Amino acid sequence: MKIGIDIMGGDYAPEETTLGAIAAWRELPSHVKLILFGKRELMLPFFKREGVDENVMEIVDTPSVISMSDHPTKAFQQKNDSSIVVGFQWLKEGRIDAFASAGNTGAMLVGSMFTVKTIPGILRPAIGSLLPKEDGGWGLILDVGVNADCKPEVLQQFSVLGSIYAENLLHIKNPRIGLMSIGEEEEKGNILVKEAHQLIKETKEINFIGNVEGRDLFNDKADVVVCDGFTGNVMLKQAEAFYSMILKRGINDEYFNRFDYEDYGGTPILGINSEVIIAHGISKAKAIKNMTLLCKEVCEAGLSGKIAKAFSKETVS
């Protein structure tokens, strides 16, 4: 297995990204190889500091960087020697099994959709976020920002994507799918939710439990919460804000500590023909390490292949 990491992506690159890659290398089994994309001369001092021979990983020297402020599509077209573009080219050619970055999210989405491409039948790729549950388990919410505006058919597909993720990555058998609304009753919600409810209800491949409300986000009512990216992003940022407020007040709570994004590192882009992981732009070494370990899990689960198989069926496409 070969995992590619964008060393130049993120607010704290290349120091924290290189240190995170080294930390992941120390934990990964020997059959997992790391391929680092970025400026070689900027990585080497951190290998020396950690007492690690840089030859334990393959370094692909890339002179350009797609910054956080770059226009995603223009940068992807113009900076073809950047760490993100070269990483995606390797992924397309099958030279790596997964590619991960804490860099420009838009550029990662452009690369996903136009290099490795969307799985046939998928209307819109999605990203999700893990939800810590009161009982100690995990749930998933999607979409959380890629698709601010959705059609009912897109939410129906999100329900299938979320179910496959929960079953294969969270190891939840027959995961319960809930549709975010303003009431539990079937007739509640806006036009989008009402129409999506009917489509999801008719989807045989999943375990749809009906509408859920905002108060159900962290309890055990549903394993996967489906919503448009606008709603999901608002709820996710609100949860992050509460976590930040708790930290500022010096509160140490076992449950709320599980909101720390560094513990899970990143999230896969669901619905594309390969394994691509994106992480928070403010990720430091711990998050980069866990992003890399997640790549291994996603590859071992064969997530994109299982999604492709599911969407080859007429009932889902």
N, C-alpha and C positions, 0 to 999 in steps of 0.2 A: 504494500500500500504506500502511495506517495501523496503527501499533503503539501499543497503550495500555500505559502503565507506572504501576504503583501507587507513587507517590512516598512514601507514608506507611508502607510496609511494610518491616520489618526493624529490627534493633537499632540501626542507624546512620542511620535516616531522620530528617529529610529531607535532611540534608547529603550523605551519600554517594550516595543514590539520585538526587538532582538532578545531582550532579557526574558520576555514571555516565551519566545520560541525555545530558548535554552532550557527554561523550566519545564516546558512540555516534553522536550527531548529526554530529559532526565526521568520522566515518568512513563514514556511510551515504550512498548515492547520493541525489540530489535528489528522486527520485520516492517515497522512503520518508518518510512524515510521522510525527512522534512526538506522541502525545496524553498529557499528564501529568495524573494524577488525584491531587488532594491539596489541601492548604491553600496557596493562592496566595501569601499574604504570607510564608510560611516558605520558599518556593522563590526568590523574587526576589533576596534578598541574594547567593545563590550564582551566579545569572546575572550580577549586577553584578560580583562578584569575578572571574569568568572572562571578563568583557568581551564577553558574548554577549547580544544583544537577546532578551528572553523571547518576543517575537512570532514567533521562528523555529519555535516549537512551540506547539501549542494547549494551554492550561491549563484544565482543568475543575475549578473550585473546589468542594471537598467538605469540609464542616465537621467530619465525624465520622471517627474512626479505629477500626478493629478491631485491638485490641492482640494481642500474642502470648499474653496470659493469658486473653483472652476465650473463652467457650465458643463454638465455631465456628457451630453451628446457631442458637443464641439470638442471637448477635451479628449474624449475617447477616439474621435476621428483624427485629431491633429497630433496627439501625443502617443504615436504608435510604438514608441520605445519606452513607455512608462511601465512601472511595476504592475499596475492593474491590467493594462492592455496585453502585456507579454504573458502575465499569469493566465489570462483567459485564453490566449492562443495555445498555451501548453495544455490547458484543460480541454479545449476543443480537439486537439491532436491526440488526446489520451495519454499524454506524458505525465500527467498527475491525475489523481482520482478525486481530489477536492481542492477548492481554492477558497481562501478566507481573507477578509480584510476588515479593518476598523476605519477605512478611509471613506472617500466620497460615496455615499450610499447611492446617489443617482447614477454615478458611473458604474457601480457594481450591478445595478439593475439594467442599465444599457448593455453592459457586457453579457449579462445573463440572457437577455431577450434577443440580442442580435448576434451573439457569438455561439453560445451553446444552444440557444433558442428555446422557445416554449414547447412543452409537450403537446402533441396534437390533441385537440379537443379542449384544452385549457383556454378559457377566455382571458383571464388575468392571473398572473402569478401573485402570490401573497406572502407576507411575512407575519409571524405570530410572536407572542411573548408568553413566557411561562408565568403561571399564577400560583403562588404558594397557598396551599389550602390549610384550613384550620386543623385538619386531622393529620397533618404532616406530609400529605401527598402533594402532587402537582397537577395543575390544570393548564389549559392553553386558551389563549384568546387570539383570534385572527379575523380580519386584518387589523394591523395597528399603524397604518400610515401610507402604504403604497397606493391604495385605491380609495381616495377620498370620496369619490362618487361611484356608486355601484348600481347595477341592474339586479333584479331578483335572481336571474340565472347565475350571476356571479356569486351571490351569497350561497346559493345552493351548492355550487362547486366548492366554496370554502368549507362547507360542512363535511364534504367528502375528504378534502385535503386535511382538515383538522382531525378527522377520525383516523386516517392512515397514520398521521404523525403520532397521535396519542397511543395508538396500538403498538407501534414499532419503536418509538423512542421513549415514551413514558411507561410502556409495558402495561397498559390498561386494556383488559379484555372487554370487548364490546363497549367502547367508550360512549358515554351519554352526551348527546349534542344538544345544546340550548341556543336559541336565537334571542339576542338581546333586544328587549322591547321596553315599553313603559307600563306593561301589565302582563300578567301570566295568561290571561284569556286570549284565545285565538284571534278574536276580532280586535284586539288592542294593537296600537302601533301606527306608524305612518304608512303611506301607500307602499313604499319599498318593503317594509317588514311584513305587511299583510300578504303581499304577493309572494314574497320569499317563503313565508311560512307554508303556503300551500305547496310550493315546489319541493321544499325540504321534507315535508310530511309524506310526499309521494316517492321519496328516494329510498329504495329498498336496502341499499348497501349500508345504511347507517342506523344508529339507535337514537332517533330524534325524540326528545322528551317535551318539546314545545318551547314556549317563550320563557325567558328568564329576565329578571330585573337587575338593576345595578347593585342592589344589596346582595345578590347571589354570586357576585364575582369571586369571592374568596371562601364561600362555604362549599359543601359537598353536593350541591344540587346537580351540577353539570360538570363533566370533565373537559368539554370544549365549548367555548362561547364564541358564537359567530356574529360578526357585525361588519359594517362598512369601515373603511380605514379612517375616516374622520372621527367617528364615534370611538373606535378602538384607541386611536392616538390620544384623544382627550382623556379617556379613562386611564390609560397607561401613564400619561404625564401627571395626572392627579395623584396616582398611587406613588409615583416617584417623588412628588412634592411632599406627601405625607411622610415618606421614609426619611427624606432630608430633614424635615422638621423634627422628627423623633431623634435623629442623630445629634442635631444642634442642641437639643434639650438634655443630652447625656443619658437618654433612656436606653437601657440594654435589655432587649426582649427577644427571646428565642424565636418567636414567630416572625416579628417584624425584621429581624436580621436576615431572614430569607428573601427579603426584597432586594438585597444587594446584587445588582446586575453582574458584578464581577464573578459571582459564584457559578453562573452558567455561561458567561462569556459572549454568546452570540446566538443567532437564530438562522436556520436555513431559509433560503428562498424556495418556496414550495411551488411546484408546477413547471420547473424547467428540466432540461435533459441531462443535468449533472448535479453534483453536490456543491453548492455555493453557500458559504456562511458569511453573514455580515455582523459586525460588532459595533458597539457604541463608540462614537468618535473620541470620547474621553477615556477609553480603555487604557489601563496600565498593565503591567506585566502579568498580574494574576488573571485578569480578564482575557488577555491574549493567550495565556496558557490554557485556560478553560475553553476558549474558542477553538483551539487546536485539538484538544481532547474531544470536543463535540464533533469535529470533522471525522475523527476515527469512528465514533459511534454511528454517525449518519452513513458513512461508507459501509460499515459492517451490517447495518440494517438494510442497505440497498434501497434507500428511501425513494430516490427518483425513479428507479425501476418499478417499484411497487405502485407508485402513483401513475406511471405510464400504463401499467397493466390494468389498473382500475379504470382509467379513462379511455381505454380501448373498447370498453363496453358501451353499447348504445344507450343504456339506461342512465349513464353519467354524462356522456358527451353532449 
